Amino acid sequence: MTTLEKINQKEKELEELKAQLEKEQNDPKKFITELLNGLTVKIDTEKYPNSTFFFRGDEVILELEKSDEINYLWCRYYKFWNPISEKFSLDDSQTQQLIKEAVEDHFKMSDVTPTNKKF
C-alpha cells in the first residue's frame, strides 16, 4: 500500500469516526446519561425522610421525593432540565418523557415523574 493510499484510508476512517461522534452527540438519552454520571447520592432520613438528593459538587441537581401516590423527580432547571430541552428543542412534556425514560434506565427504577424546579 502506498503512502497516499494509507492517507486516504486514514481520512476515510476519520470521517467515519466524525459521523459516529455526531450521532452520539445528538442522542438525547446519551446526553442525559452523561449529565447523570458522577452525581453523588445523599440521604438524610431525619430531615428529609422521603427524599434522596443527587449532587454535583455542592449543588443539588436532582431530588427524588417518594410518596404513596407518586414519585417526583425534581430537576434543577438551569443545571439539568433546561440544557436538555434547549439542546434538543423539546417542549416541557417531551423533556419530561425523555428524562423519565433515561432516569428509569440509568437508575433501574420505575414510576418516576420528572418535574422542573428553579432552585
C-alpha positions as CSV (number, residue, x, y, z in Angstrom):
1,M,0.0,0.0,0.0
2,T,1.4,3.4,-1.0
3,T,1.6,6.3,1.4
4,L,-1.2,8.1,-0.5
5,E,-3.4,5.1,-0.2
6,K,-2.7,4.9,3.6
7,I,-3.6,8.6,3.9
8,N,-6.8,8.1,2.0
9,Q,-7.7,5.1,4.2
10,K,-7.0,7.1,7.4
11,E,-9.1,10.0,6.1
12,K,-11.9,7.7,5.4
13,E,-11.6,6.2,9.0
14,L,-11.6,9.8,10.4
15,E,-14.7,10.7,8.5
16,E,-16.5,7.6,9.9
17,L,-15.4,8.5,13.4
18,K,-16.7,12.0,13.0
19,A,-20.0,10.7,11.8
20,Q,-20.2,8.4,14.8
21,L,-19.3,11.3,17.2
22,E,-22.0,13.5,15.7
23,K,-24.6,10.7,16.1
24,E,-23.6,10.2,19.7
25,Q,-23.7,13.9,20.5
26,N,-27.2,14.1,19.1
27,D,-28.5,11.2,21.1
28,P,-30.7,12.7,23.9
29,K,-30.6,9.6,26.2
30,K,-26.8,9.5,26.0
31,F,-26.7,13.3,26.8
32,I,-28.8,12.7,29.9
33,T,-26.7,9.8,30.9
34,E,-23.7,12.0,30.8
35,L,-25.4,14.5,33.0
36,L,-26.3,11.7,35.5
37,N,-22.8,10.2,35.6
38,G,-20.8,11.4,38.5
39,L,-23.7,12.6,40.7
40,T,-23.3,11.9,44.4
41,V,-26.3,10.5,46.3
42,K,-27.0,11.9,49.7
43,I,-29.8,10.8,52.1
44,D,-30.8,12.5,55.3
45,T,-33.6,10.3,56.7
46,E,-34.1,12.5,59.8
47,K,-34.6,15.9,58.0
48,Y,-36.0,14.5,54.7
49,P,-37.4,11.0,55.2
50,N,-38.9,10.8,51.8
51,S,-36.2,12.3,49.7
52,T,-32.9,11.2,48.0
53,F,-30.7,14.0,46.7
54,F,-28.3,13.9,43.8
55,F,-25.4,16.3,44.0
56,R,-22.7,17.6,41.6
57,G,-20.2,19.1,44.0
58,D,-22.1,21.2,46.5
59,E,-25.2,21.7,44.2
60,V,-28.4,19.7,44.3
61,I,-29.1,18.6,40.8
62,L,-32.0,16.2,41.4
63,E,-34.3,15.3,44.3
64,L,-36.3,12.1,44.3
65,E,-39.3,12.6,46.5
66,K,-41.1,9.4,47.2
67,S,-44.8,9.2,48.3
68,D,-47.5,6.7,48.3
69,E,-49.2,8.2,45.2
70,I,-46.3,9.5,43.0
71,N,-42.5,9.6,43.0
72,Y,-41.4,13.1,41.9
73,L,-38.0,13.7,40.4
74,W,-37.4,17.4,41.0
75,C,-34.9,18.6,38.4
76,R,-32.8,21.7,38.8
77,Y,-34.0,23.8,35.9
78,Y,-30.8,25.6,34.8
79,K,-28.4,22.7,35.5
80,F,-30.4,19.7,34.2
81,W,-33.9,20.4,32.7
82,N,-33.1,23.4,30.5
83,P,-29.9,22.1,28.9
84,I,-31.8,19.0,27.7
85,S,-34.8,21.0,26.4
86,E,-32.7,23.6,24.7
87,K,-30.1,21.2,23.1
88,F,-32.9,19.0,21.5
89,S,-35.6,21.8,21.1
90,L,-38.1,20.0,23.2
91,D,-41.2,21.3,24.9
92,D,-41.8,20.5,28.6
93,S,-43.8,17.3,28.1
94,Q,-41.2,15.9,25.7
95,T,-38.4,16.8,28.1
96,Q,-40.3,15.2,30.9
97,Q,-40.8,12.0,29.0
98,L,-37.2,11.8,27.9
99,I,-35.9,12.4,31.4
100,K,-38.3,9.8,32.8
101,E,-37.1,7.1,30.3
102,A,-33.4,8.0,30.8
103,V,-33.5,8.1,34.6
104,E,-35.6,4.9,34.8
105,D,-33.0,3.1,32.6
106,H,-29.9,4.6,34.4
107,F,-31.1,4.0,38.0
108,K,-33.2,0.9,37.2
109,M,-36.3,2.5,38.8
110,S,-39.8,2.9,37.6
111,D,-42.8,5.2,38.1
112,V,-40.8,8.5,38.3
113,T,-42.4,11.8,37.4
114,P,-39.8,14.4,36.5
115,T,-40.7,18.0,37.3
116,N,-38.6,21.1,36.7
117,K,-37.8,23.2,39.7
118,K,-36.0,26.5,39.7
119,F,-33.8,26.1,42.8
